[in-house]
């Protein structure tokens, strides 16, 4: 259960990282998986911010009010990206042993839930969203 809102993705990421952290003792490769996910999410956030800035620069300045709406949307995207980066930085700075004490939910995530979270987060990536276009072409 995730309590909707803007930080839904962060809660799912946190739950997945909690699962990976809890099971590192049984499978050492999960340490690398955890680091990979953190790095990938940070990169995705950076790319999202760069695309927002690029789209803002590519706008035609003669459009007036339409441009100001896009700037507001771009500002919101950049604000969300910065909050995600701060979230990921706080996780990076936290030692793995301390990470499990910062849990959002008291419920632990089992293997099936972790797989479901990974599938959901992967479906939000640009390639997964445009896969039908690739198949059509």
C-alpha positions in Angstrom: 0.0 0.0 0.0 1.3 3.4 -1.0 -0.2 6.6 0.1 -0.5 8.3 -3.4 0.8 11.7 -4.1 3.9 13.1 -5.6 6.3 10.9 -3.6 4.7 7.6 -4.6 7.8 6.7 -6.7 10.1 7.5 -3.8 8.1 5.3 -1.4 8.3 2.4 -3.9 12.0 3.0 -4.4 12.5 3.2 -0.6 10.6 -0.1 -0.2 12.7 -1.8 -2.8 15.9 -0.5 -1.3 14.7 -1.7 2.2 14.1 -5.2 0.7 17.6 -5.3 -0.9 19.2 -4.1 2.3 17.5 -6.7 4.4 18.6 -9.5 2.1 22.2 -8.6 1.5 23.3 -11.1 4.1 21.9 -14.0 2.1 22.9 -12.7 -1.3 26.0 -10.4 -1.7 25.0 -9.4 -5.2 22.1 -7.4 -3.8 24.6 -4.8 -2.5 25.5 -4.1 -6.1 21.9 -4.2 -7.2 21.1 -1.6 -4.5 23.9 0.7 -5.7 22.9 0.2 -9.3 19.3 1.2 -8.7 20.3 4.3 -6.7 22.7 5.3 -9.5 20.1 4.6 -12.2 17.4 6.6 -10.5 19.8 9.5 -10.0 20.7 9.4 -13.7 17.0 9.3 -14.7 16.3 12.3 -12.5 19.2 14.2 -14.1 18.0 13.3 -17.6 14.5 14.4 -16.8 15.7 17.8 -15.6 17.9 18.2 -18.7 15.0 17.4 -21.0 12.8 20.0 -19.1 15.5 22.7 -19.5 16.0 21.8 -23.2 12.3 21.9 -23.9 12.1 25.3 -22.2 14.9 26.6 -24.4 13.3 25.2 -27.6 10.0 27.0 -27.0 9.1 29.8 -29.4 9.2 33.1 -27.4 6.4 34.6 -29.6 3.9 32.2 -28.0 3.5 34.4 -24.9 1.1 32.9 -22.3 1.6 29.3 -23.6 5.3 29.7 -22.9 4.6 30.8 -19.3 2.5 27.7 -18.7 5.4 25.6 -19.9 7.8 27.4 -17.7 5.6 26.7 -14.7 5.4 23.0 -15.6 9.2 22.9 -16.2 9.6 24.6 -12.8 7.5 21.9 -11.2 9.4 19.1 -12.9 12.7 20.6 -11.8 11.4 21.0 -8.2 10.3 17.3 -8.2 13.7 16.3 -9.7 15.6 18.2 -7.0 13.5 16.6 -4.2 14.2 13.1 -5.7 17.9 13.9 -5.9 17.9 15.0 -2.3 16.1 11.8 -1.4 18.7 9.7 -3.3 21.6 11.6 -1.8 20.3 11.0 1.7 20.2 7.3 0.9 23.7 7.3 -0.5 25.0 9.0 2.7 23.3 6.5 4.9 25.3 3.4 5.7 23.5 0.1 4.7 23.2 -1.0 8.4 21.5 2.3 9.3 19.3 2.2 6.2 16.9 -0.4 7.6 16.2 1.8 10.7 14.8 4.6 8.4 11.9 2.5 7.0 8.8 4.3 6.0 6.5 1.3 6.5 6.8 -1.2 9.3 5.8 -4.0 6.9 8.6 -5.7 5.2 8.5 -6.3 1.4 8.8 -10.0 0.4 10.3 -11.3 -2.9 7.0 -11.2 -4.9 6.3 -7.6 -3.8 9.9 -6.6 -4.7 9.5 -8.1 -8.1 6.2 -6.3 -8.6 7.8 -3.0 -7.5 10.7 -3.5 -10.0 8.3 -4.2 -12.8 6.2 -1.1 -12.0 9.3 1.1 -11.8 10.7 -0.4 -15.0 7.4 0.3 -16.8 7.8 4.0 -16.0 11.1 4.2 -17.9 11.1 5.8 -21.3 12.0 2.6 -23.2 9.2 0.7 -21.6 6.7 3.4 -22.4 7.6 3.6 -26.0 8.0 -0.2 -26.6 4.7 -0.3 -28.6 6.1 2.3 -31.0 9.3 0.2 -31.5 7.2 -2.9 -32.2 5.0 -1.0 -34.7 8.0 0.3 -36.6 
